[in-house]
Structure formats: C-alpha cells, structure tokens
Amino acid sequence: MTRIPVLLCLLCVPFTVSAQATSNPPPAAKLAGHLHYELLPLQMGAPYAGQEANEKAKASIQQHLNEDIAPLLDTWTKAAKADDPDTTLQIAPEIQSIKFISGGKRFWVGPLAGSSSVVLKVTLREQPSGTVIGEPEFFQRASAQSGAWTMGGQDNDMLRRIVVVLKSYLEGNYSEAVGGATGREK
C-alpha cells in the first residue's frame, strides 16, 4: 500500500519550462558595426542556482558558449573596420529557467524523472551607452523517454543545442536584423 503514494509522487514531477514563442524578433540594429564584441559569463539566479544538477548544466552550457560563441565574436572583432564606432556589443546570457535531469537520476528513475528543459535569455547591449538592442530567448528540451533511452545523453545534448540555436541567431543577425528561431517547436 505504501508503494502507490511513492509511485504517484514520482509521476508528479514538478514543472516543465518553455519559451513563450517559436521565433525571436529582430534586434533593433544589425550586430555588425562594432569595434569589439564581448561574451559575458553565463548567469543563473534563484531558484535554480545552487542545485547540483543545474550548476553542472550551467557549467556545460558555459563550456559550449566558450567553444562556439567566443570564437565567433573574436572573428567579428578581427573583421571590424577602422571607421566603425568605438563601441562594444556585449552578449549577456542568462538561464531564465531550467530543469536538468542528471545521468544518475536517469539511470535510477528513467523517464519517471520527467523531461529536461532550459530557457536561455540573451541581452545584446551596446557599450558604453548601455543601450539594449535585443533580448532574444532560446529554448531546448530533452523528452523523458529519449533521455531515458540514451541514459542522459539527450539531456546533455540539450545543453549543446541551446548554444547552437543562439549561434544561429547571432550569425543570422550580423549583416541584417532579421530575428530568428527560439528553438521551440510549433
């Protein structure tokens, strides 16, 4: 008799995070035209900060940002023209919400642990003026079943895919402000 409440508790795993829209609006201006580009460290606030699985997920996303976004921004800085204004475009990523299922939890609980998901908001700010030219939001998830079948592989891959969607947005808005996908499916 005591097994039923425990099973019901496992089935009632709280919340799934999601982006609000399937596409991001264009930034107020194209991203080209600055002398410098800067990637700020990834931020994550309460209630997600301090949770072991979320902190590991944050570190993984930061690693993907360093490997994929930082070199792109270095390329843009090197391509800057001498007559570009002496401004810096800061890219400030922040985890708005996250539910990350660790490999250990996937091993022991499987799909009953629920789906993993993350929402990443990125503020595009011109310095020294402080003008915000865009705040795109990105979303990725790993379903409970695919996470279980891959023993957490899909959960970890979700952390790479969120950066891929961000990079696509940045590249797509470099020469012309056109907007882009959030990563959320219709």
C-alpha positions, 0 to 999 in steps of 0.5 A: 500500500505504501508503494502507490503514494511513492509511485504517484509522487514520482509521476508528479514531477514538478514543472516543465519550462518553455519559451513563450514563442517559436521565433525571436524578433529582430534586434533593433540594429544589425550586430555588425558595426562594432569595434569589439564584441564581448561574451559575458559569463553565463548567469543563473539566479534563484531558484535554480542556482545552487542545485547540483544538477543545474550548476553542472548544466550551467557549467556545460552550457558555459563550456559550449558558449566558450567553444562556439560563441567566443570564437565567433565574436573574436572573428567579428572583432578581427573583421571590424573596420577602422571607421566603425564606432568605438563601441562594444556589443556585449552578449549577456546570457542568462538561464531564465529557467531550467530543469536538468535531469542528471545521468544518475537520476536517469539511470535510477528513475528513467523517464519517471524523472520527467523531461529536461528543459532550459530557457536561455535569455540573451541581452545584446547591449551596446557599450558604453551607452548601455543601450539594449538592442535585443533580448532574444530567448532560446529554448531546448528540451530533452523528452523523458523517454529519449533521455531515458533511452540514451541514459542522459545523453539527450539531456546533455545534448540539450545543453549543446543545442541551446548554444547552437540555436543562439549561434544561429541567431547571432550569425543570422543577425550580423549583416541584417536584423532579421530575428530568428528561431527560439528553438521551440517547436510549433 
